[in-house]
Amino acid sequence: MMSKLMLGALVMATALMATVGCDGKKEDAKAKAPAAKAADKAGAVKAPADKAADKAKEPAKKADKEIVFDPNNPPPGYKNCHRNHCHKIGGGIASYIQVMNEMGATKMVGGQKMIEMPKAPADVAKAPADAEVTASGLATKVLKPGDGKTHPLPNSVVIVHYTGWTADGKAFDSSIPRGKPARVPLERMFPGWTEGLQYMSVGEERRLWIPQELAYQGRPGKPAGTLVFDVELIEIK
C-alpha cells in the first residue's frame, strides 16, 4: 500500500516539474521577445547610416563630356565644312554657329569656348513705330550713333559685328560668340544688307528689319520670312 502511494506521489511530482519547466521556457521566450524586437529596431535605425556609407563609397559620376565641333570632321547630315559654313547632305548650307547649336557644342577645334548667342530684342517680331522705312520696305532704327560722316558704298568691304534672328526670335547667325568681327563685301550680300549698311556711319549700331524679298527670297537651307539684324559698323576697308 505504501509503495503505491509513494509511486503516485513520484508521478505527480514529475508531472509538476515538467509543467514548471514548460512554463519556464515560455516565460524565457516572452522575456527574450522584446529584446529581439529592440535589436531589430536598432538595426532598422542603423540602416540609413549604412546606406549613406555605401553611397559615399560609390565612385563619383563623371562630368558630362564637352561636345566639340571639328570642321575637318563634319557631323552627321553634313558633307563638307569650310569658310565658316557647312554644306548639308542633300543641299543647303548652315553656318558654324547653326551647326554647333544643332550639335549642342560649346567649343570648336582650334577656337575659344563659345559665348551664348545674343537674345532676341523685344521688337524682333515687328518694327516699332519709330523705325524708318525706306521705299524698298527695309525698316531700320539707330541703336547707337556713329561718326555721322563715313558711310560705306555698295561695293565697300566692311568690318562688322552682327547677329541675325528670325521674326520668331530664333538666332541663326552671329559674330558675337566667335569673338571676332566679320569681314563682309557688301556687293556679295543680299539687298537688305547692302542697302541698310549704306545708311550707317563708322561706330554706329543699327537694327534692320529685312523683308524676305530683300533677304534670302526663300532659298533652300536659308532662314525664311522677315529677318532682323543688329549690326555694328566697326570699319570700312
C-alpha positions in Angstrom: 0.0 0.0 0.0 2.8 2.4 0.9 4.6 1.7 -2.3 1.6 2.6 -4.4 1.2 5.8 -2.5 4.9 6.7 -3.0 4.8 5.8 -6.7 1.7 8.0 -7.2 3.4 10.9 -5.5 6.5 10.5 -7.6 4.5 10.6 -10.8 2.7 13.7 -9.7 6.0 15.4 -8.8 7.4 14.5 -12.1 4.4 15.9 -14.0 4.6 19.1 -11.9 8.2 19.6 -12.7 7.6 19.1 -16.4 4.8 21.7 -16.3 7.0 24.2 -14.5 9.8 23.6 -17.0 7.5 24.3 -19.9 6.2 27.4 -18.3 9.7 28.5 -17.6 10.6 28.1 -21.2 7.5 30.1 -22.2 8.5 32.8 -19.8 12.0 32.9 -21.1 10.7 33.2 -24.7 8.4 36.0 -23.7 11.3 37.7 -21.9 13.5 37.4 -24.9 10.9 38.6 -27.4 11.1 42.4 -26.5 14.9 42.2 -26.6 14.8 40.7 -30.0 12.4 43.3 -31.3 14.5 46.1 -29.8 17.6 44.6 -31.6 15.7 44.5 -34.8 14.5 48.1 -34.4 18.1 49.2 -33.6 19.2 47.5 -36.8 16.5 49.4 -38.8 17.7 52.7 -37.3 21.2 52.0 -38.4 20.1 51.1 -42.0 20.0 54.7 -43.3 23.5 55.3 -42.0 24.7 52.1 -43.6 23.1 53.2 -46.9 24.8 56.6 -46.6 28.1 54.9 -46.0 27.6 52.7 -49.1 26.6 55.7 -51.2 29.7 57.5 -50.1 31.8 54.6 -51.3 30.3 54.8 -54.8 32.6 56.3 -57.4 31.7 59.9 -58.3 29.9 60.3 -61.6 32.0 61.6 -64.4 31.2 65.2 -65.6 29.3 65.3 -68.9 31.7 65.2 -71.8 32.1 68.6 -73.6 30.9 68.4 -77.2 33.4 69.9 -79.6 32.8 70.9 -83.2 35.6 69.9 -85.6 35.1 71.5 -89.1 37.5 68.8 -90.5 35.1 66.1 -89.4 31.6 67.2 -90.3 28.8 66.0 -88.1 26.1 63.6 -89.4 24.0 65.3 -92.0 26.9 67.4 -93.4 29.5 66.6 -96.0 31.9 69.5 -96.1 32.8 72.4 -93.8 34.9 75.4 -94.8 34.9 79.2 -94.7 32.6 79.4 -91.7 29.8 77.2 -93.1 29.0 73.6 -93.7 27.3 72.0 -96.7 24.3 69.8 -95.9 23.9 66.4 -97.5 21.0 66.8 -100.0 21.6 70.5 -100.4 21.8 73.8 -98.5 24.3 75.2 -96.0 24.5 76.2 -92.4 26.9 78.5 -90.6 29.3 77.1 -88.0 27.1 78.7 -85.3 24.0 76.8 -86.6 25.8 73.5 -86.8 27.2 74.0 -83.3 23.7 74.8 -81.9 22.4 71.6 -83.6 25.2 69.5 -82.0 25.0 71.2 -78.6 28.7 72.1 -79.0 30.2 74.8 -76.9 33.7 74.7 -78.4 35.3 74.5 -81.8 38.5 72.8 -82.6 41.2 75.5 -82.8 38.8 78.1 -81.3 37.9 79.5 -78.0 34.9 78.3 -75.9 31.8 79.8 -77.5 29.8 82.5 -75.8 26.0 82.2 -75.8 24.1 83.6 -78.8 22.6 87.1 -78.0 19.0 87.1 -77.0 16.4 88.4 -79.4 15.3 92.0 -78.9 11.7 92.7 -77.7 10.7 94.2 -81.1 12.0 91.3 -83.2 8.6 90.4 -84.5 7.7 93.8 -85.9 9.5 97.1 -86.5 8.4 99.7 -83.9 6.7 102.9 -84.9 9.9 105.0 -84.5 11.7 102.8 -87.1 12.4 104.4 -90.5 11.0 102.6 -93.5 12.6 103.0 -96.9 10.9 102.8 -100.3 12.1 99.2 -100.7 10.4 98.1 -97.5 13.5 97.9 -95.3 13.0 99.2 -91.8 15.9 100.5 -89.7 16.5 102.0 -86.3 19.7 103.6 -84.9 20.7 102.0 -81.6 23.9 103.9 -81.2 25.1 106.8 -83.4 28.4 106.7 -85.3 30.6 109.4 -86.5 27.9 110.6 -88.9 30.4 111.1 -91.7 32.0 107.9 -93.0 29.5 105.7 -94.9 30.1 102.5 -96.9 29.5 102.3 -100.7 27.6 99.5 -102.4 31.0 97.8 -103.2 32.7 98.5 -99.9 34.2 95.8 -97.7 33.1 96.4 -94.1 34.2 95.0 -90.7 31.1 94.4 -88.5 29.8 92.6 -85.5 26.3 91.3 -86.2 23.5 89.0 -85.0 20.6 87.7 -87.1 17.2 86.5 -85.8 14.1 85.2 -87.5 10.9 87.0 -86.7 10.0 84.4 -84.0 13.2 85.3 -82.1 15.5 82.4 -83.1 19.1 83.5 -83.6 20.5 81.8 -86.7 23.9 83.5 -87.1 26.2 85.9 -85.1 29.8 87.0 -85.0 29.5 87.7 -81.2 30.0 84.1 -79.9 33.0 83.7 -82.2 34.6 86.7 -80.5 35.8 88.2 -83.8 34.1 90.7 -86.2 33.2 89.6 -89.7 34.7 91.0 -92.9 31.8 91.5 -95.3 31.9 92.5 -99.0 28.6 94.4 -99.4 28.3 93.6 -103.1 28.0 89.9 -102.2 25.3 90.3 -99.6 21.6 90.2 -100.1 19.9 93.6 -101.0 18.7 94.4 -97.5 22.2 94.3 -96.1 23.7 96.2 -99.0 21.1 98.9 -98.6 21.0 99.1 -94.8 24.7 99.3 -94.3 25.0 102.3 -96.6 22.8 104.3 -94.1 25.3 103.6 -91.4 28.4 105.5 -90.4 31.5 104.1 -88.7 30.9 103.3 -85.0 27.2 103.1 -85.4 24.9 100.3 -84.3 21.6 99.8 -86.1 18.8 97.3 -86.2 17.5 96.2 -89.6 14.1 94.5 -90.3 14.6 93.0 -93.7 11.6 91.5 -95.6 12.1 88.2 -97.3 12.2 89.7 -100.8 15.3 91.7 -99.7 16.8 88.8 -97.9 17.2 85.1 -98.9 14.0 85.1 -101.0 13.0 81.6 -100.0 16.3 80.0 -100.9 16.6 76.3 -99.6 18.5 76.0 -96.4 18.3 79.7 -95.6 16.1 81.4 -92.9 12.7 82.4 -94.3 10.5 85.4 -93.8 11.5 88.8 -92.4 14.9 88.7 -90.8 16.2 91.1 -88.1 19.8 92.1 -87.8 21.7 94.1 -85.2 24.8 95.4 -86.9 27.8 97.4 -85.5 29.9 99.0 -88.2 33.4 98.9 -87.0 35.5 99.8 -90.0 35.3 100.4 -93.8 38.1 98.9 -95.8 
